[in-house]
Amino acid sequence: MAQVLEFKLPDLGEGLTEAEIVRWLVEVGDVVAIDQPVVEVETAKAMVEVPCPYGGVVTARFGEEGTELPVGAPLITVAVGERPATSDGSAASGGSAESASEKSAGSGAEGSGNVLVGYGTSEAPARRRRVRQGRPVSGAPAAGSRAVNGQGAVPAAANGRAGAPRTEDGPVPVISPLVRRLARQNGLDLRELTGSGPDGLILRADVEYALRAAGQGAAAAPPAQPHPRVPQAPGTAPAPQPAATAAPGEIRTPLKGIRGAVAEKLARSRREIPDATCWVDADATELMRARTAMNAAGGPKISLLALLARICTAALARFPELNSTVDAEAREVVRFDRVHLGFAAQTDRGLVVPVVRDAHARDAESLTAEFARLTEAGRTGTLTPAELTGGTFTLNNYGVFGVDGSTPIINHPEAAMLGVGRIVPKPWVHEGELAVRQVVQLSLTFDHRVCDGGTAGGFLRYVADCVEQPAVLLRTL
């Protein structure tokens, strides 16, 4: 007899709590294989294809295209264990969750594959969570129990939110593979935690709290926090959100997806960071000549953004205070020994800031290639959450919009951003005479908590010196 398993929208990582259904990749009645993508969703950071961890026949879908679902809401139900016959009498692909688990255990595989784009499962769980026989297709849990991750039921009395200890054989209410990996890497038993999410769901914050408490010799669990959006009961459509009525002459656009994430981040930056801006004009004629000479020498073309990035990393090596963040709770400045360089990129979906990892260790050719790869991924909406987070300093080339200057808003929680305007011919005093030179305006917005104006001015002046005389960089190579 087939079992009906419910697959819920998983934790997409990096604090994301919801996603919008962009396109369904399967229909009801389709046969899906384990780890086959079933839906394309758009989060506040990127568009991702979500693979289903079950193989079988799709029996239900939840949510139309354009619907926004919270993490933990049901996506589809899959009947596993009963393989439909094909025209030649053979069984279609699929199989039960139990057989897949046994096969994985027997082969010593690390897991089922890419549960999320950019993330994969690590070890297969010791036990597969099972659904009670006779569970309806709608996915409603049996009386006196709560569904966990669409893979089984937890008795209400043993739920983490109620604070009762879990039995050794009961499933742990965890959706995110990232949470499991974090706990496993630190030797933390998830069964000992009380989840603060909906229905006792264990969140990443719960694991981090437990690790901090263990480090301090404390055993207290964090108080349960209200979840911003509680998933609807399985088998029901999400409750519609009330929408304001537009007055005559008004056009209202919801602040969601990337636009909503950008709005929230910029507002938070303005609220929390006491920023200041300084700027300087620089003669970029020699930098442009150096780039022309590099590209004339053969090999891959070097972009101007790559040269500016190389100048940035050299400046941060001299003024590391700006490659940092502020831990407001601990009242500490946290300085980083690596430069993960973010760069602002405008796409059809809005402004994104991809991150070049270890930019300080890359040459101009490597930086050019990575900028090109990330920019293309941003345009096609295939950037992963990992490629959009973790930056320590941001470079913003707003000159591509044909403007000379700007006062950038710091990309929270970083401490500084360098802005570069357009490079245009202007009158300039060069070697004591008036001449037409290629001039650019550079601006630096910085968190005044991490340094004073002297440090910020020194950083910006060094950048300007390298723009005017690229040979200055040779001292740091």
C-alpha positions as CSV (number, residue, x, y, z in Angstrom):
1,M,0.0,0.0,0.0
2,A,1.3,3.4,-0.9
3,Q,2.2,6.0,1.7
4,V,1.4,9.6,1.1
5,L,4.3,11.9,2.3
6,E,4.0,15.6,2.5
7,F,6.9,17.8,1.3
8,K,7.0,21.2,2.9
9,L,8.9,24.4,1.8
10,P,12.3,23.8,3.4
11,D,14.4,26.3,5.2
12,L,16.3,28.1,2.4
13,G,19.0,29.3,4.7
14,E,20.4,32.7,5.6
15,G,17.3,33.7,7.7
16,L,14.8,33.5,4.8
17,T,11.3,32.9,6.1
18,E,9.2,32.8,2.9
19,A,9.3,32.4,-0.8
20,E,7.0,33.0,-3.8
21,I,6.0,30.3,-6.2
22,V,7.3,31.3,-9.6
23,R,6.7,28.1,-11.7
24,W,5.6,24.6,-11.0
25,L,7.8,22.0,-12.6
26,V,5.4,19.0,-12.0
27,E,1.7,18.3,-12.3
28,V,-0.6,16.2,-10.2
29,G,-0.2,12.6,-11.4
30,D,3.4,13.1,-12.5
31,V,6.0,10.5,-11.4
32,V,9.0,12.2,-9.7
33,A,12.4,10.8,-8.7
34,I,14.2,11.5,-5.5
35,D,15.8,15.0,-5.6
36,Q,14.0,16.0,-8.7
37,P,13.2,19.7,-8.8
38,V,9.4,20.2,-8.4
39,V,9.0,24.0,-8.1
40,E,10.9,27.2,-8.8
41,V,10.6,29.8,-6.1
42,E,11.8,33.3,-5.6
43,T,13.2,34.4,-2.3
44,A,14.4,37.7,-1.1
45,K,17.8,36.7,-2.4
46,A,17.5,34.6,-5.5
47,M,15.4,32.2,-7.6
48,V,16.0,28.6,-6.7
49,E,14.6,25.2,-7.8
50,V,13.4,23.2,-4.9
51,P,14.0,19.4,-5.2
52,C,11.7,16.9,-3.5
53,P,13.4,14.3,-1.3
54,Y,10.8,11.6,-2.1
55,G,10.2,9.5,-5.2
56,G,6.7,8.6,-6.3
57,V,3.5,10.0,-7.7
58,V,2.5,13.6,-7.1
59,T,-1.0,13.6,-5.5
60,A,-1.5,17.2,-4.6
61,R,0.1,20.7,-5.0
62,F,-0.4,23.6,-2.7
63,G,-0.4,27.2,-3.9
64,E,-0.8,28.7,-7.3
65,E,2.0,30.5,-9.2
66,G,2.5,33.9,-7.6
67,T,1.5,32.7,-4.1
68,E,3.8,33.5,-1.3
69,L,4.4,30.7,1.2
70,P,6.2,30.7,4.6
71,V,8.9,28.2,5.4
72,G,7.2,25.0,6.6
73,A,4.1,25.4,4.5
74,P,3.1,22.3,2.4
75,L,4.3,22.3,-1.2
76,I,3.2,18.9,-2.5
77,T,2.2,15.4,-1.4
78,V,3.8,12.3,-2.9
79,A,2.5,8.8,-2.9
80,V,5.5,6.5,-2.5
81,G,5.8,2.7,-2.4
82,E,3.4,2.1,-5.2
83,R,4.9,2.2,-8.6
84,P,2.5,2.8,-11.6
85,A,2.9,0.4,-14.4
86,T,4.2,1.5,-17.8
87,S,3.0,0.4,-21.2
88,D,5.5,-2.5,-21.2
89,G,4.4,-3.7,-17.8
90,S,7.5,-2.5,-15.9
91,A,7.4,-0.2,-12.9
92,A,8.0,3.5,-13.2
93,S,10.7,5.2,-11.3
94,G,10.0,6.1,-7.7
95,G,10.0,3.8,-4.7
96,S,9.4,4.1,-1.0
97,A,11.2,6.3,1.4
98,E,12.1,3.3,3.4
99,S,13.8,1.5,0.5
100,A,15.6,4.6,-0.5
101,S,16.9,5.0,3.0
102,E,18.1,1.4,3.1
103,K,19.7,1.8,-0.3
104,S,21.5,4.9,0.9
105,A,22.6,3.2,4.1
106,G,23.8,0.2,2.3
107,S,25.9,2.1,-0.2
108,G,27.4,4.4,2.4
109,A,26.2,7.5,0.5
110,E,26.5,10.8,2.2
111,G,22.9,11.7,1.6
112,S,20.2,12.1,-1.0
113,G,21.8,14.9,-3.0
114,N,21.1,18.5,-3.4
115,V,18.0,19.2,-1.3
116,L,18.5,22.9,-2.0
117,V,20.4,24.7,-4.7
118,G,23.8,25.3,-3.3
119,Y,23.3,23.0,-0.3
120,G,23.2,19.3,0.0
121,T,22.4,16.8,2.6
122,S,25.3,15.3,4.4
123,E,24.7,12.1,6.3
124,A,21.5,10.2,5.8
125,P,19.4,10.2,9.0
126,A,19.6,7.1,11.2
127,R,15.8,6.7,11.0
128,R,13.4,7.6,8.3
129,R,10.3,9.4,9.6
130,R,7.2,7.5,8.6
131,V,3.6,8.6,8.0
132,R,0.8,6.7,9.6
133,Q,-0.9,4.3,7.3
134,G,-4.2,5.6,6.0
135,R,-3.2,9.2,6.2
136,P,-5.4,11.2,3.8
137,V,-4.0,12.8,0.7
138,S,-4.8,16.2,2.0
139,G,-2.1,15.7,4.5
140,A,-4.1,16.3,7.7
141,P,-2.3,14.8,10.6
142,A,-3.9,12.3,12.9
143,A,-5.7,13.5,16.0
144,G,-3.4,14.3,18.9
145,S,-0.3,14.7,16.7
146,R,1.5,17.3,14.7
147,A,3.2,16.8,11.4
148,V,7.0,17.4,11.3
149,N,8.6,18.2,8.0
150,G,6.1,16.2,6.1
151,Q,7.8,12.9,7.1
152,G,5.9,11.8,10.1
153,A,4.0,12.8,13.2
154,V,5.1,13.9,16.6
155,P,2.7,13.4,19.6
156,A,1.6,16.8,20.8
157,A,2.8,16.1,24.3
158,A,6.3,15.4,23.1
159,N,6.5,18.5,20.9
160,G,9.4,20.8,21.7
161,R,7.3,23.9,22.1
162,A,5.4,22.2,25.0
163,G,8.7,21.7,26.7
164,A,8.3,18.0,27.3
165,P,11.3,15.8,26.7
166,R,11.2,13.9,23.4
167,T,11.4,10.1,23.3
168,E,14.5,8.5,21.9
169,D,12.5,7.1,19.0
170,G,10.6,10.2,18.1
171,P,11.5,12.4,15.1
172,V,13.2,15.7,15.7
173,P,11.3,18.7,14.4
174,V,13.9,20.2,12.1
175,I,13.3,21.3,8.6
176,S,16.6,22.8,7.6
177,P,19.6,20.6,6.6
178,L,21.8,23.6,7.6
179,V,20.5,23.3,11.2
180,R,21.2,19.6,11.3
181,R,24.7,20.1,9.9
182,L,25.5,22.9,12.4
183,A,24.4,20.7,15.3
184,R,26.3,17.7,14.0
185,Q,29.5,19.6,13.4
186,N,29.4,20.8,17.0
187,G,28.4,17.5,18.6
188,L,25.0,18.9,19.7
189,D,22.1,16.5,20.3
190,L,19.0,18.1,18.7
191,R,16.7,16.0,20.9
192,E,17.8,18.0,23.9
193,L,16.6,21.3,22.4
194,T,13.3,23.1,22.7
195,G,12.4,24.7,19.4
196,S,11.2,28.3,19.3
197,G,9.6,28.0,15.9
198,P,6.0,27.1,15.1
199,D,4.9,23.8,16.6
200,G,8.3,23.5,18.4
201,L,10.3,23.7,15.2
202,I,14.1,23.9,15.9
203,L,15.6,26.9,14.2
204,R,19.2,27.9,13.5
205,A,18.9,30.5,16.3
206,D,18.0,27.7,18.8
207,V,21.2,25.8,17.9
208,E,23.4,28.9,18.0
209,Y,21.9,29.8,21.4
210,A,22.6,26.3,22.7
211,L,26.2,26.4,21.5
212,R,26.7,29.8,23.2
213,A,25.1,28.5,26.4
214,A,27.3,25.4,26.3
215,G,30.4,27.6,25.9
216,Q,29.4,29.6,29.0
217,G,28.4,26.5,31.0
218,A,24.7,27.4,30.9
219,A,22.0,24.9,30.2
220,A,19.0,27.2,29.9
221,A,17.0,27.1,26.6
222,P,16.0,30.3,24.8
223,P,12.4,31.5,25.4
224,A,10.0,30.6,22.6
225,Q,9.7,33.5,20.1
226,P,6.6,34.1,18.0
227,H,7.1,33.0,14.4
228,P,6.5,35.8,11.9
229,R,4.2,33.5,9.9
230,V,2.7,30.3,11.2
231,P,2.2,27.7,8.4
232,Q,-1.4,26.8,7.6
233,A,-2.6,23.3,8.5
234,P,-1.6,20.7,5.9
235,G,-4.0,20.5,3.0
236,T,-5.3,24.0,3.3
237,A,-4.4,27.1,1.2
238,P,-2.5,29.9,2.9
239,A,-4.7,32.6,4.4
240,P,-4.8,35.6,2.0
241,Q,-3.0,38.7,3.3
242,P,-5.1,41.9,3.5
243,A,-4.2,44.3,0.8
244,A,-4.7,48.1,0.9
245,T,-7.0,49.5,-1.7
246,A,-5.3,51.9,-4.1
247,A,-6.9,55.4,-4.2
248,P,-7.7,56.9,-7.6
249,G,-4.4,57.7,-9.4
250,E,-2.3,55.4,-7.2
251,I,-0.3,52.4,-8.2
252,R,0.7,50.1,-5.4
253,T,3.6,47.7,-5.7
254,P,4.1,45.1,-2.9
255,L,7.5,45.3,-1.2
256,K,8.4,41.7,-1.5
257,G,11.1,39.5,-3.0
258,I,14.4,41.2,-3.8
259,R,12.8,44.7,-3.6
260,G,11.4,44.0,-0.1
261,A,14.7,42.6,1.1
262,V,16.6,45.6,-0.3
263,A,14.2,48.0,1.4
264,E,14.5,46.3,4.7
265,K,18.3,46.1,4.6
266,L,18.7,49.8,3.6
267,A,16.3,50.9,6.3
268,R,18.1,48.9,8.9
269,S,21.4,50.3,7.8
270,R,20.1,53.9,8.2
271,R,18.6,53.1,11.6
272,E,21.6,51.3,13.1
273,I,24.8,52.6,11.5
274,P,26.1,56.2,12.2
275,D,27.5,56.6,8.8
276,A,29.6,59.5,7.3
277,T,30.8,60.1,3.8
278,C,34.0,61.6,2.3
279,W,34.9,62.0,-1.3
280,V,37.7,63.1,-3.6
281,D,38.2,63.7,-7.4
282,A,41.0,61.7,-9.0
283,D,42.8,61.7,-12.3
284,A,42.1,58.2,-13.8
285,T,44.0,58.9,-17.0
286,E,46.9,56.6,-16.1
287,L,44.7,53.9,-14.8
288,M,42.8,53.8,-18.1
289,R,46.1,53.7,-20.0
290,A,47.4,50.8,-17.9
291,R,44.2,48.9,-18.6
292,T,44.6,49.5,-22.3
293,A,48.2,48.2,-22.2
294,M,47.1,45.1,-20.2
295,N,44.5,44.2,-22.8
296,A,46.8,44.9,-25.7
297,A,49.3,42.4,-24.3
298,G,47.0,39.5,-25.1
299,G,45.1,37.0,-22.9
300,P,41.7,37.6,-21.3
301,K,40.5,41.1,-21.2
302,I,40.8,42.9,-17.8
303,S,37.7,44.9,-16.6
304,L,37.9,48.3,-15.0
305,L,35.9,46.9,-12.1
306,A,38.6,44.3,-11.5
307,L,41.3,46.9,-11.3
308,L,39.2,49.0,-8.9
309,A,38.7,45.9,-6.8
310,R,42.4,45.2,-6.7
311,I,43.0,48.7,-5.5
312,C,40.3,48.2,-2.8
313,T,41.9,45.1,-1.4
314,A,45.3,46.7,-1.3
315,A,43.8,49.7,0.5
316,L,42.0,47.4,3.0
317,A,45.3,45.7,3.7
318,R,46.7,49.1,4.8
319,F,43.5,50.2,6.6
320,P,41.9,46.9,8.0
321,E,39.6,48.8,10.3
322,L,37.2,49.3,7.3
323,N,37.0,45.5,6.7
324,S,35.0,44.9,9.8
325,T,31.5,44.9,11.4
326,V,30.1,46.0,14.7
327,D,28.7,43.5,17.2
328,A,26.3,45.9,18.9
329,E,25.2,43.3,21.5
330,A,28.7,42.7,22.6
331,R,29.8,46.3,22.0
332,E,32.8,45.0,20.0
333,V,34.3,45.8,16.5
334,V,34.9,42.5,14.7
335,R,37.7,42.8,12.2
336,F,38.1,40.2,9.4
337,D,41.4,38.9,8.0
338,R,39.8,38.0,4.6
339,V,38.2,40.3,2.1
340,H,34.9,39.0,0.7
341,L,34.1,41.8,-1.7
342,G,30.5,42.6,-2.6
343,F,29.7,44.6,-5.7
344,A,26.4,46.2,-6.5
345,A,24.8,44.9,-9.7
346,Q,21.5,46.1,-11.2
347,T,19.3,43.4,-12.7
348,D,15.8,43.1,-14.0
349,R,14.7,41.7,-10.7
350,G,16.3,44.6,-8.7
351,L,19.6,45.5,-7.0
352,V,21.7,42.5,-5.9
353,V,25.1,42.4,-4.2
354,P,27.0,39.3,-5.2
355,V,30.1,38.5,-3.2
356,V,33.6,37.6,-4.5
357,R,35.1,35.3,-1.9
358,D,38.8,35.9,-0.9
359,A,39.1,38.9,-3.3
360,H,42.4,39.8,-1.6
361,A,44.0,36.6,-2.9
362,R,42.9,37.1,-6.6
363,D,44.7,38.9,-9.4
364,A,43.0,41.1,-11.9
365,E,42.3,38.3,-14.4
366,S,40.7,36.1,-11.7
367,L,38.6,39.0,-10.5
368,T,37.4,39.8,-14.0
369,A,36.3,36.3,-14.5
370,E,34.5,36.1,-11.2
371,F,32.7,39.4,-11.7
372,A,31.5,38.3,-15.1
373,R,30.2,34.9,-13.7
374,L,28.4,36.5,-10.8
375,T,26.9,39.3,-12.9
376,E,25.5,36.8,-15.4
377,A,24.1,34.7,-12.6
378,G,22.4,37.8,-11.2
379,R,20.8,38.6,-14.5
380,T,19.5,35.1,-14.9
381,G,18.3,34.9,-11.3
382,T,20.5,31.9,-10.5
383,L,22.6,33.4,-7.7
384,T,22.5,31.2,-4.6
385,P,22.0,32.6,-1.1
386,A,25.7,31.7,-0.4
387,E,26.8,34.0,-3.3
388,L,24.7,36.9,-1.9
389,T,25.8,36.9,1.7
390,G,29.0,37.0,3.8
391,G,30.5,40.2,2.3
392,T,32.9,42.3,4.4
393,F,33.2,45.3,2.1
394,T,31.3,46.6,-0.9
395,L,32.4,48.3,-4.1
396,N,29.6,50.3,-5.9
397,N,30.4,51.4,-9.5
398,Y,27.4,53.8,-10.0
399,G,29.3,55.5,-12.8
400,V,27.6,52.9,-15.2
401,F,24.4,55.0,-14.7
402,G,26.1,58.1,-16.0
403,V,26.4,59.9,-12.7
404,D,29.4,61.5,-11.1
405,G,28.8,61.1,-7.4
406,S,26.7,59.5,-4.7
407,T,26.5,58.9,-1.0
408,P,26.1,55.1,-0.8
409,I,24.2,53.5,2.0
410,I,26.3,50.9,3.8
411,N,25.4,47.3,3.0
412,H,24.5,46.2,6.6
413,P,26.2,44.7,8.6
414,E,29.4,45.8,6.8
415,A,31.3,48.9,7.9
416,A,32.1,50.7,4.6
417,M,31.4,51.0,0.9
418,L,33.4,52.6,-1.8
419,G,31.5,54.4,-4.6
420,V,32.9,55.1,-8.0
421,G,31.4,57.6,-10.4
422,R,31.7,57.9,-14.2
423,I,35.1,58.6,-15.7
424,V,34.8,61.6,-18.0
425,P,37.1,64.1,-19.7
426,K,37.4,67.3,-17.6
427,P,39.8,70.2,-17.3
428,W,42.6,69.3,-14.8
429,V,45.8,70.8,-13.7
430,H,48.5,68.2,-14.7
431,E,52.2,68.9,-14.1
432,G,51.5,72.6,-13.6
433,E,49.5,73.1,-16.8
434,L,45.8,73.0,-17.6
435,A,44.9,69.8,-19.5
436,V,42.0,67.6,-20.4
437,R,42.2,64.5,-18.3
438,Q,40.0,61.5,-17.4
439,V,38.5,62.4,-14.0
440,V,36.5,60.3,-11.6
441,Q,34.9,61.0,-8.3
442,L,35.4,58.5,-5.5
443,S,33.3,58.5,-2.3
444,L,33.6,56.4,0.8
445,T,30.7,55.9,3.3
446,F,31.9,54.4,6.5
447,D,30.6,53.4,9.9
448,H,31.9,56.0,12.3
449,R,32.0,53.5,15.1
450,V,34.8,51.5,13.6
451,C,37.1,54.4,12.8
452,D,37.5,58.1,12.7
453,G,37.8,60.5,9.8
454,G,41.6,60.1,9.7
455,T,41.4,56.4,8.9
456,A,38.7,56.9,6.3
457,G,40.5,59.8,4.7
458,G,43.7,57.8,4.6
459,F,41.9,54.9,2.9
460,L,40.3,57.1,0.3
461,R,43.5,59.0,-0.4
462,Y,45.4,55.7,-1.0
463,V,42.7,54.6,-3.4
464,A,42.9,57.9,-5.3
465,D,46.7,57.6,-5.4
466,C,46.5,54.2,-6.9
467,V,43.9,55.4,-9.5
468,E,46.2,58.3,-10.5
469,Q,49.4,56.3,-10.4
470,P,48.8,52.6,-10.8
471,A,52.5,51.9,-10.1
472,V,51.8,52.6,-6.5
473,L,50.2,49.1,-6.4
474,L,53.5,47.5,-7.2
475,R,54.6,48.2,-3.6
476,T,52.0,45.8,-2.3
477,L,52.4,43.0,-4.9
